[in-house]
Amino acid sequence: MSFIQLDNITKAFSEQGKPAVDKLSLKIKEGEIISLLGPSGCGKTTTLRMIAGFENPSSGSIKIDGASIVNESRALPPEKRGIGMVFQDYALFPHMTIAKNVMFGLNKWKMRDKKVRTKEVLELVGLEEYADRYPTQLSGGQQQRVALARALAPKPHVVLMDEPFSNLDAGLREKMRFDVTNILRRANTTAIIVTHDQKDAFAVSDRVVVMNEGIIQQIAAPKEMYRCPKNCFVAQFVGKTNLLTGKMDNDLRNIHTHIGKVTLPEESKERMENVTLSIRPEGCMLSEEGAYCGSVERVTYGGEYQELHVKLHNEPELSKAPMIIYAPVEQDVEIGSIVSFDIKPELVAMVE
């Protein structure tokens, strides 16, 4: 049974304009961590704000734990929805101690219960020793954990997080992905996270919801989404990829493209004339006797790999783009050199 259910949610800010969110439906299980992922203006933050109660949908309904919080006739105010919110800038009160910041959402609790609950959530986020300090005395990562503790303190049905990692530097960002996920798991809290960063979404989520122009493009677990993107938008937005078009062979597994024959991981369920393929760069493996051959036009050092842009010898002269291939960092590859490679079927997917 769904713990959170959005049915045909639409939000239009003007009668003439295109909806910011268009007939969005989504079901979320209790304790699940979901990311809304997409570019700026795709509708992900508007969706979050409608769940929180900061925006009312033009149409559609929202239920949490079986109770209707938004429908055609009414919309519960934000404070009655049982929702905890972690804002992008954390929104901590600088003149209050960490303990008082956490207590802020417990105004209807008895003082004794406030203190007990504040101690519990500060222990949960690993900041019990910082209760008497002020936000300016904490690092960015610690402030984020305080904001999460404050959101968790009233024992909400769901925690909403808006771009929680965007203000952190790269090293701290990776640590906080782990910390936030660990805290949410230990609290057994249902969470919805908005992000434009694929790595953030993949690191923290059970499932990822990719959005574009107000419409859901795909809902899947991170591994499934990366290996089997539904369409060209998802394939290109979630990591880098090579898009090729071709015709399917009668065996339903081999696709004839302008670079040669490319094999699918398994037979297609139906015969398709024209096919678009997504081939991940790490699916292209350098090999001295590879089936494909080309000249290196560009080499970019990525730390964990080298990104090669390879112009294939059998490509048409006016071909759109070179193939992107990830090569081991220990391998010497120079611009202008000739390389051969094979394509692993496991990282080839048909897309719409």
Secondary structure, DSSP 8 states (H G I E B T S, - for coil): --SEEEEEEEE-SSSSS--SEEEEEEEE-TT-EEEEE--TTSSHHHHHHHHHTSS--SEEEEEETTEEEE-SS-B--GGGS-EEEE-TT----TTS-HHHHHHGGGTTS-HHHHHHHHHHHHHHTT-GGGTTS-GGGS-HHHHHHHHHHHHHTT--SEEEEESTTTTS-HHHHHHHHHHHHHHHHHHT-EEEEEES-HHHHHHH-SEEEEEETTEEEEEE-HHHHHHS-SSHHHHHHSS--EEEEEEE-TTSSEEEETTEEEE-SS--SS--SEEEEEE-GGGEEE-TT-SEEEEEEEEEE-SSSEEEEEEETTS-TT-S--EEEEE-TTS---TT-EEEEEE-GGGEEEE-
